Amino acid sequence: MSTPEASARPAPVYASPGSFTFAALAAAFCTLLLVSTIGATKGIRLGPVFTDGGVFVFPLTYVIGDILSEVFGWKAARRTILLGFALMMVAIVTF
């Protein structure tokens, strides 16, 4: 059996959410979320495939959200996702 000292893991250390990188990723996340929603109303034909315009941009929001949660922590990622949600509400009222 292992001792409690051997099985204890150190707490994860995240990057500071006050950095320029966090602000740039948060801005990119919100921008891509809005662009994908607007692009979803436009049809695109690629050969025999007909799809909406948001299908290419929206998966990038998942990648950025994953980077935010892994590098800056769940709290910072949740704050960015809620900011994106609030911007979507503003876009709904505006458009």
C-alpha positions in Angstrom: 0.0 0.0 0.0 1.1 3.5 -0.6 1.5 6.1 2.1 -0.6 9.3 2.1 2.5 11.3 1.3 3.3 9.2 -1.8 -0.2 9.4 -3.2 -0.7 13.2 -2.6 -0.6 15.2 -5.7 0.4 18.9 -5.8 -2.3 21.4 -6.7 -2.2 22.4 -10.3 -0.6 25.8 -11.2 -2.3 27.8 -13.8 -1.1 30.9 -15.8 -2.3 34.3 -14.7 -5.6 35.3 -16.3 -4.4 38.9 -16.3 -1.9 38.3 -19.1 -2.1 39.5 -22.6 -2.4 35.9 -23.9 -5.6 35.4 -21.9 -7.1 38.6 -23.2 -6.2 37.6 -26.8 -7.6 34.1 -26.5 -10.8 35.5 -24.8 -11.3 38.0 -27.6 -10.7 35.3 -30.2 -13.2 33.0 -28.5 -15.9 35.7 -28.4 -15.2 36.9 -32.0 -15.3 33.3 -33.4 -18.5 32.6 -31.5 -20.2 35.7 -33.0 -18.8 35.1 -36.5 -19.9 31.4 -36.5 -23.4 32.4 -35.4 -23.7 35.0 -38.1 -22.1 32.7 -40.7 -24.5 29.9 -39.7 -27.2 31.8 -41.6 -25.3 31.7 -44.9 -25.2 28.6 -47.0 -22.0 27.4 -48.6 -21.6 24.8 -51.3 -18.3 22.8 -51.5 -18.8 20.4 -54.4 -21.7 18.1 -53.6 -21.8 19.2 -49.9 -24.1 22.1 -48.9 -23.6 23.4 -45.4 -23.8 26.5 -43.3 -20.9 28.9 -42.9 -20.5 28.4 -39.2 -19.4 24.8 -39.5 -15.8 25.8 -40.2 -15.4 28.4 -37.6 -17.4 27.0 -34.6 -15.1 24.1 -33.9 -12.3 26.6 -33.3 -14.2 27.9 -30.2 -13.9 24.4 -28.7 -10.2 24.4 -29.2 -9.8 27.9 -27.7 -12.1 26.9 -24.8 -10.0 23.8 -24.1 -6.8 25.9 -24.2 -8.3 28.4 -21.8 -9.3 25.7 -19.3 -6.0 23.8 -19.5 -3.7 26.8 -19.3 -5.7 29.4 -17.3 -8.0 27.1 -15.2 -11.7 26.3 -15.1 -12.6 29.6 -13.4 -11.0 31.7 -16.2 -12.5 29.5 -18.9 -16.0 29.7 -17.3 -15.7 33.5 -17.1 -14.8 33.7 -20.8 -17.6 31.3 -21.8 -20.1 33.5 -19.8 -18.7 36.6 -21.6 -19.3 34.9 -24.9 -22.8 34.0 -23.8 -23.5 37.6 -22.8 -22.2 38.8 -26.2 -24.5 36.4 -27.9 -27.4 37.9 -26.0 -26.4 41.3 -27.2 -26.1 40.0 -30.8 -29.6 38.5 -30.5 -31.1 41.9 -29.4 -29.1 43.8 -32.0 -29.8 41.6 -35.0 
